[in-house]
Amino acid sequence: MSTNEPSTTRSGLPASGPGSPASWSRRIAALLADWVLANIAAVILAGPQVWDVESGLTWLPLACFFGLVWLATAATGASLGQWMVRVRIIRLSGDRVGLVNAAVRTILIVLVIPPLVFDSDRRGLHDLATNTAAVNGPGG
């Protein structure tokens, strides 16, 4: 059986199935879930005034987002939102993502622009800088 579709991507990832580049819809759903979870954590820590500009706490949801995504990615290879939608973060070298790479990757995500500049494998500057990729997980 022949197909015109290549079996692997430029990065060596499978073109489809588990381990293939995650779709934009899954990645955006994961990002939104992580943002909601970060806001819930911020409210638990400081109350609803985290959304009041005059409180001086509007940075707390972003700090919670950073902490939750960084630590979960370093520990498990996915943020909580990514786990929910079956997206995993892998290093192309096969190594674990680890604390440093997860921190660099998450800092670049927080800066917003790096994820918006991406290659044909949907790897943003945050992935290129850390040699990672967001891929479909098991059952995804």
N, CA, C and O atoms as a DFTB+ gen file, in Angstrom:
560 C
 N C O
     1  1       0.847      -1.169       0.000
     2  2       0.000       0.000       0.000
     3  2       0.894       1.233       0.000
     4  3       1.744       1.386       0.877
     5  1       0.708       2.099      -0.965
     6  2       1.540       3.282      -1.114
     7  2       0.735       4.521      -0.765
     8  3      -0.468       4.592      -1.018
     9  1       1.409       5.481      -0.189
    10  2       0.764       6.750       0.142
    11  2       1.703       7.882      -0.209
    12  3       2.922       7.712      -0.226
    13  1       1.135       9.027      -0.485
    14  2       1.948      10.203      -0.810
    15  2       2.435      10.913       0.442
    16  3       3.305      11.782       0.370
    17  1       1.874      10.543       1.596
    18  2       2.233      11.178       2.857
    19  2       3.495      10.539       3.427
    20  3       3.569       9.314       3.519
    21  1       4.497      11.345       3.815
    22  2       5.704      10.749       4.399
    23  2       5.382      10.090       5.734
    24  3       4.455      10.506       6.428
    25  1       6.147       9.062       6.092
    26  2       5.895       8.351       7.344
    27  2       6.487       9.066       8.554
    28  3       6.126       8.767       9.692
    29  1       7.402      10.019       8.307
    30  2       7.978      10.799       9.405
    31  2       8.025      12.270       9.021
    32  3       7.970      12.631       7.846
    33  1       8.131      13.115      10.057
    34  2       8.241      14.553       9.844
    35  2       9.709      14.930       9.674
    36  3      10.594      14.082       9.792
    37  1       9.958      16.199       9.400
    38  2      11.337      16.702       9.274
    39  2      12.157      16.425      10.530
    40  3      13.361      16.181      10.455
    41  1      11.491      16.465      11.687
    42  2      12.180      16.247      12.964
    43  2      12.355      14.775      13.296
    44  3      12.932      14.441      14.331
    45  1      11.866      13.890      12.438
    46  2      11.968      12.462      12.693
    47  2      10.810      11.900      13.495
    48  3      10.828      10.729      13.874
    49  1       9.798      12.725      13.758
    50  2       8.617      12.261      14.485
    51  2       7.700      11.513      13.526
    52  3       7.720      11.788      12.326
    53  1       6.899      10.575      14.021
    54  2       5.933       9.918      13.142
    55  2       4.958      10.950      12.572
    56  3       4.655      11.943      13.233
    57  1       4.476      10.728      11.373
    58  2       3.554      11.670      10.733
    59  2       2.162      11.608      11.346
    60  3       1.413      12.582      11.270
    61  1       1.803      10.482      11.952
    62  2       0.485      10.356      12.572
    63  2       0.568       9.377      13.736
    64  3       1.543       8.640      13.884
    65  1      -0.484       9.386      14.561
    66  2      -0.547       8.487      15.711
    67  2       0.251       8.990      16.899
    68  3       0.729      10.125      16.893
    69  1       0.401       8.146      17.930
    70  2       1.173       8.546      19.113
    71  2       2.601       8.930      18.728
    72  3       3.252       8.245      17.939
    73  1       3.069      10.023      19.291
    74  2       4.415      10.510      18.997
    75  2       4.473      11.486      17.836
    76  3       5.525      12.069      17.574
    77  1       3.361      11.676      17.135
    78  2       3.325      12.645      16.036
    79  2       3.052      14.038      16.599
    80  3       2.537      14.157      17.711
    81  1       3.389      15.102      15.848
    82  2       3.148      16.454      16.356
    83  2       1.689      16.657      16.754
    84  3       0.776      16.315      16.003
    85  1       1.484      17.214      17.937
    86  2       0.132      17.458      18.444
    87  2      -0.547      18.547      17.623
    88  3       0.103      19.473      17.139
    89  1      -1.840      18.424      17.478
    90  2      -2.607      19.407      16.699
    91  2      -2.695      20.725      17.455
    92  3      -2.523      20.780      18.673
    93  1      -2.968      21.786      16.697
    94  2      -3.130      23.099      17.320
    95  2      -4.321      23.088      18.275
    96  3      -4.259      23.698      19.342
    97  1      -5.402      22.405      17.909
    98  2      -6.583      22.410      18.779
    99  2      -6.280      21.790      20.138
   100  3      -6.727      22.308      21.161
   101  1      -5.535      20.701      20.167
   102  2      -5.165      20.088      21.450
   103  2      -4.225      20.985      22.245
   104  3      -4.362      21.121      23.460
   105  1      -3.273      21.594      21.549
   106  2      -2.309      22.453      22.243
   107  2      -2.997      23.676      22.844
   108  3      -2.687      24.075      23.966
   109  1      -3.928      24.269      22.099
   110  2      -4.658      25.442      22.607
   111  2      -5.570      25.034      23.754
   112  3      -5.673      25.760      24.743
   113  1      -6.236      23.885      23.643
   114  2      -7.083      23.392      24.741
   115  2      -6.246      23.179      26.003
   116  3      -6.680      23.526      27.101
   117  1      -5.050      22.609      25.850
   118  2      -4.163      22.397      27.000
   119  2      -3.747      23.729      27.617
   120  3      -3.738      23.873      28.840
   121  1      -3.405      24.694      26.782
   122  2      -3.002      26.017      27.267
   123  2      -4.133      26.675      28.050
   124  3      -3.910      27.233      29.124
   125  1      -5.348      26.606      27.508
   126  2      -6.502      27.194      28.203
   127  2      -6.764      26.481      29.530
   128  3      -7.057      27.133      30.532
   129  1      -6.663      25.155      29.548
   130  2      -6.856      24.405      30.794
   131  2      -5.795      24.792      31.823
   132  3      -6.107      24.974      33.000
   133  1      -4.548      24.917      31.384
   134  2      -3.472      25.311      32.298
   135  2      -3.703      26.721      32.841
   136  3      -3.441      26.990      34.014
   137  1      -4.193      27.616      31.988
   138  2      -4.451      28.990      32.430
   139  2      -5.576      29.014      33.463
   140  3      -5.482      29.736      34.456
   141  1      -6.631      28.241      33.246
   142  2      -7.728      28.162      34.215
   143  2      -7.209      27.594      35.539
   144  3      -7.510      28.132      36.605
   145  1      -6.441      26.522      35.474
   146  2      -5.881      25.922      36.692
   147  2      -4.968      26.902      37.437
   148  3      -4.976      26.949      38.667
   149  1      -4.193      27.672      36.696
   150  2      -3.306      28.658      37.321
   151  2      -4.111      29.747      38.020
   152  3      -3.744      30.196      39.106
   153  1      -5.203      30.170      37.398
   154  2      -6.053      31.182      38.027
   155  2      -6.730      30.636      39.270
   156  3      -6.871      31.348      40.264
   157  1      -7.147      29.389      39.225
   158  2      -7.736      28.759      40.417
   159  2      -6.693      28.701      41.534
   160  3      -7.003      29.010      42.685
   161  1      -5.471      28.310      41.208
   162  2      -4.401      28.263      42.209
   163  2      -4.136      29.641      42.785
   164  3      -3.937      29.780      43.992
   165  1      -4.132      30.665      41.937
   166  2      -3.885      32.032      42.414
   167  2      -4.985      32.495      43.362
   168  3      -4.706      33.144      44.370
   169  1      -6.222      32.166      43.044
   170  2      -7.336      32.545      43.917
   171  2      -7.251      31.795      45.239
   172  3      -7.538      32.361      46.294
   173  1      -6.861      30.533      45.189
   174  2      -6.691      29.766      46.432
   175  2      -5.600      30.399      47.297
   176  3      -5.737      30.474      48.518
   177  1      -4.513      30.856      46.659
   178  2      -3.402      31.450      47.408
   179  2      -3.713      32.841      47.949
   180  3      -3.329      33.162      49.073
   181  1      -4.408      33.679      47.159
   182  2      -4.554      35.085      47.565
   183  2      -5.970      35.626      47.508
   184  3      -6.194      36.780      47.875
   185  1      -6.918      34.844      47.067
   186  2      -8.293      35.316      46.971
   187  2      -8.567      35.995      45.635
   188  3      -7.655      36.167      44.826
   189  1      -9.814      36.380      45.403
   190  2     -10.217      36.936      44.108
   191  2      -9.583      38.291      43.771
   192  3      -9.695      38.755      42.636
   193  1      -8.931      38.919      44.724
   194  2      -8.280      40.197      44.430
   195  2      -7.116      40.049      43.447
   196  3      -6.566      41.053      42.994
   197  1      -6.733      38.809      43.110
   198  2      -5.663      38.626      42.117
   199  2      -6.065      39.204      40.765
   200  3      -5.203      39.462      39.924
   201  1      -7.363      39.410      40.545
   202  2      -7.828      39.978      39.269
   203  2      -8.073      41.480      39.361
   204  3      -8.473      42.107      38.380
   205  1      -7.837      42.055      40.530
   206  2      -8.025      43.499      40.725
   207  2      -6.688      44.204      40.502
   208  3      -5.723      43.977      41.232
   209  1      -6.650      45.061      39.485
   210  2      -5.407      45.745      39.119
   211  2      -4.842      46.525      40.302
   212  3      -3.624      46.591      40.467
   213  1      -5.689      47.107      41.113
   214  2      -5.237      47.924      42.239
   215  2      -4.646      47.088      43.380
   216  3      -4.001      47.637      44.274
   217  1      -4.858      45.778      43.359
   218  2      -4.351      44.932      44.450
   219  2      -2.851      44.692      44.348
   220  3      -2.205      44.339      45.335
   221  1      -2.303      44.882      43.165
   222  2      -0.886      44.603      42.966
   223  2      -0.570      43.118      42.869
   224  3       0.597      42.732      42.920
   225  1      -1.600      42.274      42.727
   226  2      -1.399      40.829      42.672
   227  2      -1.699      40.232      41.296
   228  3      -1.798      39.012      41.164
   229  1      -1.844      41.061      40.287
   230  2      -2.218      40.543      38.965
   231  2      -1.127      39.675      38.343
   232  3      -1.386      38.986      37.356
   233  1       0.063      39.692      38.887
   234  2       1.159      38.842      38.420
   235  2       1.023      37.412      38.923
   236  3       1.636      36.505      38.360
   237  1       0.235      37.190      39.971
   238  2       0.173      35.883      40.607
   239  2      -0.372      34.771      39.699
   240  3       0.192      33.677      39.709
   241  1      -1.438      34.989      38.914
   242  2      -1.870      33.908      38.012
   243  2      -0.772      33.486      37.032
   244  3      -0.630      32.298      36.743
   245  1      -0.003      34.434      36.524
   246  2       1.080      34.107      35.604
   247  2       2.192      33.330      36.328
   248  3       2.758      32.385      35.779
   249  1       2.492      33.738      37.558
   250  2       3.493      33.001      38.343
   251  2       3.014      31.583      38.633
   252  3       3.803      30.638      38.582
   253  1       1.731      31.430      38.935
   254  2       1.170      30.091      39.161
   255  2       1.213      29.274      37.873
   256  3       1.523      28.083      37.904
   257  1       0.904      29.908      36.740
   258  2       0.987      29.216      35.449
   259  2       2.404      28.711      35.229
   260  3       2.612      27.548      34.883
   261  1       3.374      29.589      35.432
   262  2       4.768      29.187      35.253
   263  2       5.105      27.997      36.150
   264  3       5.636      26.993      35.678
   265  1       4.796      28.110      37.438
   266  2       5.140      27.049      38.381
   267  2       4.472      25.729      38.055
   268  3       5.120      24.682      38.069
   269  1       3.177      25.769      37.760
   270  2       2.448      24.539      37.468
   271  2       2.950      23.873      36.184
   272  3       3.169      22.662      36.159
   273  1       3.130      24.652      35.130
   274  2       3.566      24.081      33.849
   275  2       5.015      23.598      33.952
   276  3       5.338      22.502      33.495
   277  1       5.877      24.407      34.547
   278  2       7.295      24.045      34.673
   279  2       7.466      22.737      35.441
   280  3       8.100      21.800      34.956
   281  1       6.894      22.684      36.645
   282  2       7.108      21.518      37.484
   283  2       6.454      20.260      36.913
   284  3       7.046      19.181      36.956
   285  1       5.249      20.389      36.382
   286  2       4.579      19.213      35.811
   287  2       5.317      18.706      34.582
   288  3       5.466      17.498      34.402
   289  1       5.783      19.623      33.731
   290  2       6.518      19.206      32.530
   291  2       7.835      18.534      32.914
   292  3       8.210      17.517      32.331
   293  1       8.528      19.097      33.884
   294  2       9.798      18.504      34.322
   295  2       9.580      17.122      34.939
   296  3      10.361      16.201      34.700
   297  1       8.524      16.984      35.726
   298  2       8.294      15.731      36.448
   299  2       7.663      14.643      35.581
   300  3       8.007      13.468      35.708
   301  1       6.733      15.036      34.693
   302  2       5.941      14.019      33.995
   303  2       5.993      14.108      32.475
   304  3       5.496      13.213      31.792
   305  1       6.583      15.167      31.935
   306  2       6.614      15.319      30.485
   307  2       5.355      15.950      29.925
   308  3       5.119      15.876      28.719
   309  1       4.545      16.565      30.764
   310  2       3.330      17.253      30.307
   311  2       2.780      18.103      31.438
   312  3       2.888      17.745      32.611
   313  1       2.188      19.232      31.073
   314  2       1.478      20.032      32.066
   315  2       0.154      19.323      32.369
   316  3      -0.197      18.353      31.697
   317  1      -0.570      19.800      33.367
   318  2      -1.861      19.189      33.699
   319  2      -2.830      19.296      32.525
   320  3      -3.540      18.339      32.214
   321  1      -2.861      20.450      31.879
   322  2      -3.726      20.622      30.717
   323  2      -3.341      19.688      29.581
   324  3      -4.209      19.142      28.901
   325  1      -2.058      19.505      29.376
   326  2      -1.592      18.591      28.333
   327  2      -1.967      17.152      28.663
   328  3      -2.328      16.390      27.766
   329  1      -1.887      16.773      29.919
   330  2      -2.308      15.428      30.314
   331  2      -3.776      15.225      29.974
   332  3      -4.160      14.162      29.487
   333  1      -4.599      16.238      30.228
   334  2      -6.042      16.128      29.985
   335  2      -6.361      15.865      28.509
   336  3      -7.291      15.124      28.193
   337  1      -5.584      16.476      27.614
   338  2      -5.876      16.340      26.173
   339  2      -4.908      15.387      25.471
   340  3      -4.861      15.332      24.242
   341  1      -4.143      14.644      26.255
   342  2      -3.218      13.622      25.740
   343  2      -2.132      14.188      24.830
   344  3      -1.870      13.672      23.744
   345  1      -1.514      15.256      25.304
   346  2      -0.330      15.818      24.641
   347  2       0.843      15.598      25.584
   348  3       0.713      15.780      26.794
   349  1       1.972      15.212      25.040
   350  2       3.171      15.014      25.851
   351  2       4.310      15.837      25.279
   352  3       4.349      16.107      24.078
   353  1       5.234      16.233      26.136
   354  2       6.425      16.958      25.713
   355  2       7.587      15.975      25.754
   356  3       7.861      15.356      26.782
   357  1       8.258      15.845      24.628
   358  2       9.399      14.936      24.554
   359  2      10.632      15.706      24.107
   360  3      10.523      16.742      23.451
   361  1      11.791      15.200      24.461
   362  2      13.047      15.718      23.912
   363  2      13.398      14.845      22.717
   364  3      13.296      13.621      22.796
   365  1      13.804      15.447      21.631
   366  2      14.125      14.693      20.432
   367  2      15.337      13.794      20.644
   368  3      15.520      12.817      19.918
   369  1      16.160      14.116      21.631
   370  2      17.327      13.287      21.948
   371  2      16.936      12.015      22.690
   372  3      17.748      11.100      22.829
   373  1      15.684      11.956      23.169
   374  2      15.232      10.800      23.938
   375  2      15.407      10.963      25.439
   376  3      14.897      10.152      26.212
   377  1      16.122      12.001      25.863
   378  2      16.317      12.271      27.291
   379  2      15.027      12.804      27.904
   380  3      14.106      13.211      27.195
   381  1      14.978      12.795      29.234
   382  2      13.857      13.437      29.947
   383  2      13.927      14.947      29.718
   384  3      15.000      15.489      29.453
   385  1      12.798      15.614      29.819
   386  2      12.782      17.064      29.643
   387  2      13.624      17.716      30.736
   388  3      14.459      18.569      30.436
   389  1      13.428      17.342      31.973
   390  2      14.240      17.841      33.082
   391  2      13.869      19.241      33.539
   392  3      13.137      19.958      32.856
   393  1      14.381      19.621      34.703
   394  2      14.048      20.909      35.315
   395  2      14.503      22.107      34.492
   396  3      13.738      23.054      34.309
   397  1      15.741      22.080      33.993
   398  2      16.280      23.237      33.273
   399  2      15.564      23.438      31.944
   400  3      15.125      24.548      31.644
   401  1      15.442      22.389      31.149
   402  2      14.763      22.528      29.862
   403  2      13.295      22.898      30.035
   404  3      12.761      23.695      29.263
   405  1      12.639      22.327      31.040
   406  2      11.241      22.669      31.301
   407  2      11.120      24.137      31.710
   408  3      10.168      24.811      31.315
   409  1      12.078      24.639      32.500
   410  2      12.053      26.054      32.906
   411  2      12.257      26.976      31.705
   412  3      11.517      27.944      31.529
   413  1      13.253      26.678      30.887
   414  2      13.514      27.509      29.701
   415  2      12.302      27.484      28.774
   416  3      11.869      28.527      28.284
   417  1      11.762      26.302      28.537
   418  2      10.604      26.151      27.651
   419  2       9.416      26.958      28.180
   420  3       8.746      27.650      27.414
   421  1       9.154      26.872      29.482
   422  2       8.012      27.568      30.072
   423  2       8.221      29.079      30.090
   424  3       7.278      29.832      29.845
   425  1       9.432      29.531      30.374
   426  2       9.716      30.978      30.310
   427  2       9.427      31.499      28.912
   428  3       8.824      32.562      28.761
   429  1       9.844      30.772      27.897
   430  2       9.606      31.210      26.522
   431  2       8.115      31.192      26.176
   432  3       7.652      32.042      25.416
   433  1       7.364      30.241      26.720
   434  2       5.914      30.234      26.504
   435  2       5.280      31.460      27.146
   436  3       4.413      32.099      26.549
   437  1       5.710      31.790      28.359
   438  2       5.180      32.957      29.078
   439  2       5.452      34.251      28.300
   440  3       4.673      35.201      28.387
   441  1       6.548      34.289      27.546
   442  2       6.866      35.479      26.747
   443  2       5.964      35.617      25.517
   444  3       6.040      36.626      24.817
   445  1       5.123      34.639      25.242
   446  2       4.090      34.599      24.203
   447  2       4.621      34.483      22.774
   448  3       4.151      33.614      22.039
   449  1       5.555      35.296      22.352
   450  2       5.993      35.304      20.952
   451  2       6.655      33.988      20.528
   452  3       6.341      33.498      19.443
   453  1       7.553      33.388      21.319
   454  2       8.216      32.158      20.847
   455  2       7.279      31.046      20.363
   456  3       7.579      30.410      19.353
   457  1       6.147      30.785      21.050
   458  2       5.265      29.739      20.524
   459  2       4.578      30.125      19.207
   460  3       4.107      29.254      18.475
   461  1       4.521      31.414      18.909
   462  2       3.858      31.866      17.685
   463  2       4.751      31.789      16.458
   464  3       4.276      31.930      15.331
   465  1       6.045      31.565      16.670
   466  2       7.004      31.396      15.567
   467  2       7.378      29.924      15.559
   468  3       8.036      29.445      16.483
   469  1       6.959      29.195      14.515
   470  2       7.112      27.745      14.522
   471  2       7.509      27.221      13.150
   472  3       7.420      27.926      12.144
   473  1       7.954      25.955      13.133
   474  2       8.364      25.319      11.883
   475  2       7.263      24.396      11.355
   476  3       6.162      24.365      11.905
   477  1       7.553      23.660      10.307
   478  2       6.544      22.799       9.680
   479  2       6.105      21.640      10.575
   480  3       5.061      21.038      10.323
   481  1       6.864      21.320      11.597
   482  2       6.494      20.268      12.548
   483  2       5.754      20.830      13.759
   484  3       5.572      20.130      14.755
   485  1       5.327      22.090      13.678
   486  2       4.634      22.799      14.758
   487  2       5.510      22.975      15.993
   488  3       4.992      23.071      17.105
   489  1       6.818      23.018      15.818
   490  2       7.741      23.244      16.926
   491  2       8.058      24.733      16.978
   492  3       8.687      25.277      16.071
   493  1       7.610      25.391      18.062
   494  2       7.863      26.808      18.239
   495  2       9.297      27.060      18.680
   496  3      10.063      26.127      18.923
   497  1       9.643      28.336      18.778
   498  2      10.990      28.686      19.232
   499  2      11.285      28.096      20.608
   500  3      12.431      27.761      20.907
   501  1      10.260      27.966      21.444
   502  2      10.451      27.365      22.772
   503  2      10.848      25.895      22.644
   504  3      11.638      25.397      23.446
   505  1      10.313      25.201      21.652
   506  2      10.690      23.803      21.416
   507  2      12.059      23.711      20.748
   508  3      12.868      22.852      21.099
   509  1      12.316      24.587      19.794
   510  2      13.611      24.559      19.113
   511  2      14.748      24.862      20.082
   512  3      15.824      24.270      19.985
   513  1      14.511      25.789      21.022
   514  2      15.553      26.159      21.993
   515  2      15.867      25.026      22.966
   516  3      16.984      24.937      23.476
   517  1      14.887      24.160      23.225
   518  2      15.092      23.095      24.208
   519  2      15.108      21.698      23.589
   520  3      15.141      20.694      24.301
   521  1      15.086      21.644      22.254
   522  2      15.091      20.372      21.518
   523  2      13.929      19.482      21.944
   524  3      14.087      18.274      22.124
   525  1      12.752      20.102      22.103
   526  2      11.551      19.373      22.513
   527  2      10.503      19.451      21.413
   528  3      10.648      20.179      20.431
   529  1       9.441      18.675      21.611
   530  2       8.289      18.702      20.712
   531  2       7.058      18.333      21.506
   532  3       7.119      17.490      22.401
   533  1       5.926      18.964      21.181
   534  2       4.633      18.589      21.757
   535  2       4.035      17.548      20.823
   536  3       3.778      17.821      19.650
   537  1       3.817      16.351      21.357
   538  2       3.363      15.241      20.526
   539  2       2.089      14.626      21.087
   540  3       1.742      14.814      22.253
   541  1       1.403      13.887      20.224
   542  2       0.225      13.145      20.669
   543  2       0.671      12.036      21.604
   544  3       1.586      11.272      21.296
   545  1       0.016      11.960      22.741
   546  2       0.334      10.922      23.709
   547  2      -0.431       9.642      23.403
   548  3      -1.110       9.544      22.381
   549  1      -0.320       8.687      24.272
   550  2      -1.044       7.426      24.107
   551  2      -2.551       7.683      24.006
   552  3      -3.108       8.472      24.769
   553  1      -3.178       7.028      23.089
   554  2      -4.611       7.204      22.897
   555  2      -4.967       8.507      22.234
   556  3      -6.148       8.822      22.082
   557  1      -3.954       9.289      21.828
   558  2      -4.214      10.594      21.211
   559  2      -4.028      10.499      19.793
   560  3      -4.198      11.489      19.080
